[in-house]
Amino acid sequence: MFHLMFSTPCLYVIVRFIWPLPWPLPARLLAALLLLLASQYHLYARWSSGSVFSPEFARPLLLFFNWAFGAILLLAVLQLLVDVGSLLVMLARRQWLVIPPPLRYGLGTAALLLAALGVQQATRVPPLKDIEVAIPNLPPQFDGYTLLQLTDLHISRLFDQHWAQAVVERANALGVDLIVISGDLVDGPISARRADVEPLRALRAADGVYVIPGNHEYFFDNEAWMQYFVGLGMRRLNNSHALIERGGAQWVLAGVNDLSAPRAGLPGPDLPQALAGAPAGAPVILLDHQPRNARKAARLGVALQLSGHTHGGMIRLLDYVVARSNEGFVSGFYPVEGMQLYVNNGTALWPGFAVRLGVPSELTRITLRRG
């Protein structure tokens, strides 16, 4: 079913774009075959590693497949828009219209160029995004305190050791007080990713590096990976909290397991457990990979929730579709019953569809202010 779903745009392109072109039959058949082969990228990923979430090909080949797959999807959307527009014009004029070949060539060129730009935007080392958050009851000792949120790194053969090293170097150069990683660090088992995640060992912040799991960790033995991250010098928050202290003042950093954990036979998110024993009156900042439970967090007194998971929707307008499956939360700030929710666009994204258009990745530096 997964592969059929991802093949549908390709079939539409063959029927509505390739077949009407004024090319000889052998040329159209060859083009259709090449598109079909490119559209099965996720099937090849499953063959290479047993999982669509861990394609084990050389990085140049992964870049090619993401570009080709992205171009097919974008061309399907562009062709659909032209088809719908042509149908409306035909109904209004009550006469048959034929889409001229130059328009089809223009659509094809636009899809190829947009896909190339989208892959470049998705796979670059993300730029810095600075935001400020006013926290009620924040002690004055923490006014100006800085956190760096990393999320959805999806370290893999696409976002590999060299990419991770560049991210770490840029992160460390910011000199923040605290680094938090809100899930989906890896795509692949430890045996395949050991070298690629090694640069994370060098992450440095005055008050440490904290990590929670995302849904992708549960695809590849979450417990093994979380212990591995601890071995890299990170501090794990699994339905638990830590106290961040300065000059006798403190605030609570809580972290919960991912919503997908029960499907792996592991405890799901439990915020009451995470906050058990936390000092009353101390502001709470929560790490929760998925934003869907934000309203529950607000009712339990969380001041700020930091999430990821959505990748910001990846492509402008597609974000509206992604929002529907995430309680309306997809990118940026949301006021939620007195709590602030920040949904990060992600440091990277799933290597199975690495395309960004109008939704940039980000290294997110958060400055806390008294509010």
C-alpha positions as CSV (number, residue, x, y, z in Angstrom):
1,M,0.0,0.0,0.0
2,F,2.9,2.4,0.9
3,H,4.5,1.9,-2.5
4,L,1.2,2.1,-4.4
5,M,0.5,5.4,-2.7
6,F,3.9,6.9,-3.8
7,S,3.4,5.5,-7.3
8,T,0.1,7.3,-8.0
9,P,1.7,10.7,-8.9
10,C,4.0,8.9,-11.4
11,L,1.1,7.2,-13.1
12,Y,-0.8,10.5,-13.3
13,V,2.3,12.1,-15.0
14,I,2.6,9.3,-17.5
15,V,-1.1,9.4,-18.5
16,R,-1.6,13.2,-18.5
17,F,1.9,14.5,-19.3
18,I,4.0,12.0,-21.1
19,W,1.4,10.3,-23.3
20,P,-0.1,13.4,-24.9
21,L,3.4,14.7,-25.9
22,P,4.1,14.7,-29.7
23,W,6.9,12.2,-29.4
24,P,7.4,8.9,-31.2
25,L,5.9,6.0,-29.3
26,P,9.3,4.4,-28.4
27,A,10.4,7.7,-26.8
28,R,7.2,8.0,-24.8
29,L,7.5,4.4,-23.6
30,L,11.1,5.0,-22.6
31,A,10.2,8.1,-20.7
32,A,7.4,6.3,-18.9
33,L,9.7,3.5,-18.0
34,L,12.3,5.9,-16.6
35,L,9.7,7.6,-14.5
36,L,8.4,4.3,-13.1
37,L,11.9,3.3,-12.1
38,A,12.5,6.6,-10.4
39,S,9.2,6.5,-8.6
40,Q,10.2,3.3,-6.8
41,Y,12.9,4.9,-4.7
42,H,11.2,3.8,-1.5
43,L,11.1,0.2,-2.7
44,Y,14.8,0.3,-3.4
45,A,15.3,1.7,0.1
46,R,13.5,-1.3,1.6
47,W,15.6,-3.6,-0.5
48,S,18.8,-1.9,0.7
49,S,18.2,-2.0,4.4
50,G,14.8,-3.7,5.1
51,S,13.3,-0.3,5.9
52,V,12.0,2.6,3.8
53,F,13.3,4.9,6.6
54,S,17.0,3.9,6.1
55,P,18.1,4.0,2.5
56,E,21.6,2.7,2.4
57,F,22.9,4.2,-0.9
58,A,25.8,6.5,-1.6
59,R,24.9,10.1,-0.9
60,P,25.0,11.3,-4.6
61,L,22.5,8.5,-5.5
62,L,20.2,9.6,-2.6
63,L,20.4,13.2,-3.9
64,F,19.4,12.0,-7.4
65,F,16.5,9.9,-6.2
66,N,15.1,12.7,-4.0
67,W,15.4,15.1,-6.9
68,A,13.7,12.7,-9.3
69,F,11.0,11.7,-6.9
70,G,10.4,15.4,-6.0
71,A,10.2,16.4,-9.7
72,I,7.6,13.7,-10.3
73,L,5.5,14.8,-7.4
74,L,5.7,18.5,-8.4
75,L,5.0,17.8,-12.0
76,A,1.9,15.8,-11.0
77,V,0.7,18.8,-9.0
78,L,1.4,21.2,-11.8
79,Q,-0.3,19.0,-14.4
80,L,-3.3,18.6,-12.1
81,L,-3.6,22.4,-11.8
82,V,-3.5,22.8,-15.6
83,D,-6.0,20.0,-16.1
84,V,-8.4,21.5,-13.6
85,G,-8.0,24.9,-15.1
86,S,-8.5,23.6,-18.7
87,L,-11.6,21.7,-17.6
88,L,-13.1,24.9,-16.1
89,V,-12.4,26.9,-19.2
90,M,-13.9,24.2,-21.4
91,L,-17.0,24.1,-19.3
92,A,-17.3,27.9,-19.4
93,R,-16.7,28.2,-23.2
94,R,-18.3,24.9,-24.1
95,Q,-15.5,23.9,-26.4
96,W,-12.7,21.4,-26.4
97,L,-9.2,22.6,-25.5
98,V,-5.9,21.0,-26.2
99,I,-2.9,21.8,-23.9
100,P,-0.1,22.9,-26.3
101,P,3.3,21.1,-26.1
102,P,5.2,24.3,-25.2
103,L,3.1,24.6,-22.0
104,R,3.9,20.9,-21.1
105,Y,7.6,21.5,-21.7
106,G,7.4,24.6,-19.4
107,L,5.7,22.5,-16.7
108,G,8.4,19.8,-17.0
109,T,11.2,22.4,-16.8
110,A,9.6,24.1,-13.8
111,A,9.2,20.8,-11.9
112,L,12.9,19.8,-12.6
113,L,14.2,23.2,-11.4
114,L,11.9,23.4,-8.4
115,A,12.9,19.9,-7.3
116,A,16.6,20.7,-7.6
117,L,16.1,23.9,-5.5
118,G,14.0,21.9,-3.0
119,V,16.6,19.2,-2.5
120,Q,19.3,21.9,-2.0
121,Q,17.2,23.7,0.6
122,A,16.5,20.5,2.4
123,T,20.0,19.1,2.6
124,R,22.0,22.3,3.4
125,V,23.3,23.0,6.9
126,P,20.4,25.0,8.2
127,P,20.7,28.8,8.9
128,L,20.2,30.2,12.4
129,K,16.8,31.3,13.5
130,D,16.6,33.6,16.5
131,I,13.4,33.8,18.6
132,E,12.6,35.3,22.0
133,V,10.1,33.8,24.4
134,A,8.6,35.5,27.4
135,I,8.1,33.1,30.3
136,P,5.8,33.9,33.2
137,N,7.5,33.7,36.6
138,L,10.9,33.3,35.0
139,P,13.5,34.2,37.7
140,P,15.6,37.3,36.8
141,Q,18.7,35.1,36.8
142,F,17.5,33.5,33.6
143,D,16.5,36.6,31.7
144,G,18.5,36.4,28.5
145,Y,19.2,32.6,29.0
146,T,19.7,30.9,25.6
147,L,18.7,27.4,24.4
148,L,19.5,25.8,21.0
149,Q,16.8,23.5,19.8
150,L,17.8,20.8,17.3
151,T,15.2,18.4,16.1
152,D,14.6,16.0,13.3
153,L,18.2,15.6,12.3
154,H,17.4,12.3,10.6
155,I,21.1,11.4,10.5
156,S,21.5,8.9,7.7
157,R,23.4,8.3,4.5
158,L,21.9,11.6,3.2
159,F,22.5,13.6,6.3
160,D,25.8,11.9,7.0
161,Q,28.9,12.4,9.1
162,H,30.1,15.4,7.2
163,W,26.7,17.1,7.5
164,A,26.4,16.3,11.2
165,Q,29.9,17.7,11.8
166,A,29.0,21.0,10.1
167,V,25.8,21.2,12.2
168,V,27.8,20.6,15.4
169,E,30.4,23.2,14.6
170,R,27.8,25.8,13.8
171,A,25.9,24.9,17.0
172,N,28.9,25.1,19.2
173,A,29.9,28.4,17.7
174,L,26.7,30.0,19.1
175,G,27.8,29.5,22.7
176,V,24.3,28.9,24.1
177,D,23.6,28.0,27.7
178,L,21.7,24.7,26.9
179,I,21.1,22.4,23.9
180,V,17.9,20.4,23.6
181,I,17.3,17.8,20.9
182,S,13.6,17.0,20.5
183,G,13.6,13.7,18.7
184,D,14.2,11.9,15.4
185,L,18.0,12.1,15.6
186,V,18.6,9.1,13.3
187,D,17.4,6.9,10.5
188,G,19.0,3.5,10.7
189,P,20.3,1.0,13.2
190,I,23.4,1.7,15.4
191,S,25.5,-0.7,13.2
192,A,24.9,1.5,10.2
193,R,24.9,5.0,11.8
194,R,27.8,4.8,14.3
195,A,30.2,6.9,12.3
196,D,27.5,9.3,11.2
197,V,26.3,10.2,14.7
198,E,29.8,10.4,16.2
199,P,30.1,14.2,15.6
200,L,27.2,14.7,18.1
201,R,29.7,13.7,20.9
202,A,31.3,17.1,20.5
203,L,28.1,19.2,21.2
204,R,28.8,21.6,24.0
205,A,26.7,23.9,26.2
206,A,27.3,25.2,29.7
207,D,24.3,23.4,31.1
208,G,24.6,20.3,28.9
209,V,22.8,18.6,26.1
210,Y,19.3,17.0,26.7
211,V,17.6,14.6,24.4
212,I,14.2,12.9,24.0
213,P,13.1,10.3,21.4
214,G,11.1,10.9,18.3
215,N,9.0,8.4,16.4
216,H,11.9,7.3,14.2
217,E,13.9,6.1,17.1
218,Y,11.2,3.5,17.7
219,F,11.7,2.1,14.2
220,F,15.3,1.2,15.1
221,D,15.4,-0.1,18.8
222,N,14.7,3.1,20.8
223,E,16.2,1.8,24.0
224,A,19.5,0.9,22.3
225,W,19.7,4.3,20.6
226,M,18.8,6.3,23.7
227,Q,21.5,4.5,25.7
228,Y,23.9,5.2,22.8
229,F,23.1,9.0,23.0
230,V,23.8,8.9,26.7
231,G,27.2,7.4,25.8
232,L,27.8,10.4,23.5
233,G,27.4,12.7,26.5
234,M,23.7,13.6,26.3
235,R,21.2,13.5,29.1
236,R,18.1,11.5,28.5
237,L,14.6,12.7,29.5
238,N,12.1,9.8,29.3
239,N,9.0,11.0,31.1
240,S,11.3,12.8,33.5
241,H,12.6,16.2,34.2
242,A,15.8,18.1,35.2
243,L,16.3,21.3,37.1
244,I,18.2,24.1,35.4
245,E,19.8,26.2,38.2
246,R,21.5,29.5,38.3
247,G,22.3,31.8,41.3
248,G,19.8,29.9,43.6
249,A,17.0,30.1,41.0
250,Q,15.7,27.3,38.9
251,W,13.3,26.2,36.1
252,V,12.1,22.8,35.0
253,L,13.1,21.1,31.8
254,A,10.8,18.1,31.2
255,G,10.8,15.6,28.4
256,V,8.3,12.9,27.4
257,N,8.4,9.8,25.3
258,D,6.9,9.8,21.8
259,L,3.3,9.1,21.0
260,S,4.4,6.1,18.9
261,A,6.1,4.3,21.8
262,P,3.2,2.0,22.7
263,R,3.3,0.5,19.2
264,A,6.8,-0.6,20.1
265,G,5.6,-2.0,23.4
266,L,7.2,0.8,25.4
267,P,5.6,3.5,27.7
268,G,4.1,6.4,25.9
269,P,4.2,10.1,26.9
270,D,3.4,10.6,30.5
271,L,3.7,14.3,31.5
272,P,2.3,13.9,35.1
273,Q,5.1,11.3,35.6
274,A,7.6,13.7,34.0
275,L,6.7,16.5,36.4
276,A,6.4,14.4,39.5
277,G,8.6,16.0,42.2
278,A,9.2,19.2,40.3
279,P,9.3,22.3,42.6
280,A,6.0,24.1,42.7
281,G,6.0,27.5,41.0
282,A,9.1,26.9,38.9
283,P,8.5,27.6,35.2
284,V,8.3,24.4,33.0
285,I,9.7,24.0,29.5
286,L,8.6,20.8,27.9
287,L,10.2,18.8,25.1
288,D,7.6,16.7,23.2
289,H,8.6,15.5,19.8
290,Q,5.0,15.7,18.4
291,P,2.9,18.8,19.0
292,R,-0.5,17.0,19.2
293,N,-0.6,16.8,23.0
294,A,0.0,20.6,23.5
295,R,-3.5,21.2,25.0
296,K,-2.8,18.6,27.7
297,A,0.5,20.1,28.5
298,A,-1.1,23.6,28.8
299,R,-3.6,22.2,31.3
300,L,-0.8,20.8,33.4
301,G,0.9,24.2,33.7
302,V,3.7,24.0,31.1
303,A,4.9,27.5,30.1
304,L,6.6,26.6,26.8
305,Q,6.5,23.4,24.7
306,L,9.1,22.7,22.1
307,S,8.2,20.2,19.4
308,G,9.2,19.1,15.9
309,H,8.0,16.2,13.8
310,T,6.1,18.1,11.2
311,H,9.2,19.4,9.3
312,G,7.1,22.5,8.9
313,G,5.1,20.8,6.2
314,M,8.2,20.9,3.9
315,I,6.5,22.6,1.0
316,R,4.4,25.7,1.2
317,L,0.6,24.8,0.9
318,L,1.5,21.2,1.8
319,D,1.8,22.5,5.3
320,Y,-2.0,22.8,5.5
321,V,-2.3,19.1,4.9
322,V,0.3,18.3,7.5
323,A,-1.4,20.5,10.0
324,R,-4.6,18.5,9.8
325,S,-2.9,15.4,11.2
326,N,-1.2,17.4,14.0
327,E,-4.1,19.1,15.7
328,G,-3.5,22.2,13.5
329,F,0.1,22.7,14.6
330,V,2.7,22.6,11.9
331,S,5.2,25.5,12.1
332,G,6.1,28.3,14.4
333,F,4.4,29.8,17.5
334,Y,0.9,28.9,18.7
335,P,-0.8,30.2,21.8
336,V,-2.4,27.2,23.5
337,E,-4.7,27.8,26.5
338,G,-2.1,30.1,28.1
339,M,0.9,28.1,27.1
340,Q,3.3,28.9,24.2
341,L,3.9,26.1,21.7
342,Y,6.8,26.3,19.3
343,V,6.9,23.8,16.4
344,N,10.3,23.7,14.8
345,N,10.6,23.2,11.0
346,G,13.5,20.8,11.8
347,T,17.2,20.7,11.4
348,A,16.8,18.2,8.5
349,L,14.0,15.7,7.5
350,W,13.3,12.2,6.4
351,P,15.7,11.1,3.6
352,G,12.8,9.4,1.8
353,F,11.5,12.8,0.7
354,A,14.1,15.5,1.2
355,V,12.5,18.5,-0.5
356,R,11.8,21.9,1.0
357,L,10.2,24.8,-0.8
358,G,9.2,27.9,1.2
359,V,9.7,26.1,4.5
360,P,13.3,26.5,5.6
361,S,15.2,24.2,8.0
362,E,16.5,25.9,11.1
363,L,19.0,26.0,13.9
364,T,16.7,27.6,16.5
365,R,18.3,29.8,19.2
366,I,15.7,30.6,21.9
367,T,16.3,33.5,24.2
368,L,14.2,33.4,27.4
369,R,12.8,36.7,28.7
370,R,10.8,37.5,31.8
371,G,7.1,37.8,31.0
